[in-house]
Amino acid sequence: MKGGEPVELPERKRRILKAIVESYIDTAEPVGSKTLVNSFDSPISSATIRNEMSELEDMGYLEKPHVSAGRIPSFAAYRLYVNELMERHRVATDELEAMRLMMQAKMREIDNIVVSASKVLGEMTQHTTVSMLSRTGGVRVKKCELIDVDGGYTYAVVLVTDSDVKNKMLRLERPVEPATAAVLGTAVNLALSERRLEYLLPSVQQSTGRDSPVYQMTADVLDFIRSTEAGGKPEIYIDGAARLLDNREYQDTQRAREMLEYFSDRSRLGQLLEGEDTPDVINIRIGPELQDPSMRDASLVFTSYQIDRNTKGIVGIIAPARMDYADVCAKLIAFTQAVSGVTGNGMKRLKDAGESDDRRNESADRSAK
């Protein structure tokens, strides 16, 4: 994979890579061929495993620490694991009900949701959690105009509300053609009229990619619309920052200091969570995908949920890149559905979110295989 597009891995390499990732998640220790010999139903010799591991390393999926003969997963391996290899877990019904009761006990009013969200999820996962609460409804934006100022590098964004006109100069690092901006303006106004702004950015990402100037322009325009409608900054809360220090990756003093300093800057945390507004969709950002040196060894798993018509929550887990993604994703989904149950927005989804202990055990048996 180095220097080119990802390639389709043969089944044996996929099985070996999956076993390595899951072993490293469990132990934080480099994985050798002898560790894997008894991990498969169909026996694979230690020599064959060594050869496959060497090829996976050449492909960029494994790395070899200097002090060990074993290998550890690369960020590319985690991404492949999350996308294709990870078993899909669900939270058992009794755990889901315990989560709902915990939320109910801690949540006394809507202003406390952002605090409760972080505390409850932190206790359930034993990871650092981040929550953001944003409100809309004070002012409604009815129309948006994008006016080219200097050949596509600068646009005046004009918002028409019920009672006022807001404007902002948007300066882009790369130009957006006026004809493209006009199409974007039409899409924004259609989304405004249908109150479907949350679907616009994912659609643009799918069409142009996250690195395109159109994506960045869309994100900036949507940020301006949201800030205008909200009339204030989102509330951001961190719980359990010190839990990161329990992980081997952050026993290095310098790395720990960088991460804790990062947590102290709420605006930077808010930027990580912005731009992903599709409810009930799990977003996973691994290591370099977070685009910040302080987060190079970490991953962020987060989702948004609707509290009421004018209030949206975002909640996420920050942990080392070797976190148990299947477990975290399952608990994050169950948690947002538990919140919906407590606030009265999703009792049916809450009921359907769990599974019986028998089904959970069957899933565990399949995962072990």
Buried (B, 14 or more C-beta within 10 A) or exposed (E): BEEEEEEEBEEBBBBBBBBBBBBBBEEEBBBBBEBBBEBBEEEBEEEBBBEBBBBBBEBBBBBBEEEEEBBBBBBBBBBBBBEEBBBEBBBBBEBBBBBBEBBEEBBEEBEEBBBBBBBBBBBBBEBBBBBBBBBBEEBEBEBBBBBBEEEBBBBEBBBBBEEEEBEBEBEBEEBBEBEBBEEBBEBBBEBBEEEEBBEBBBBBBEEBEEEBBBBBBBBBBBBBBBBBBBEEEBBBBBBBBEBBBEBEBBEEEEBBEBBBEBBEEBEBBBEBBBBBBBBBEBBBBBBBBBEEEBBBBBBBBBBBBBBEEEBBBBBBBBBBBBBBBBBBBBBBBBBBBBBBBBBEBBEEBBEEBBBEEEEBEEBEEEEEE
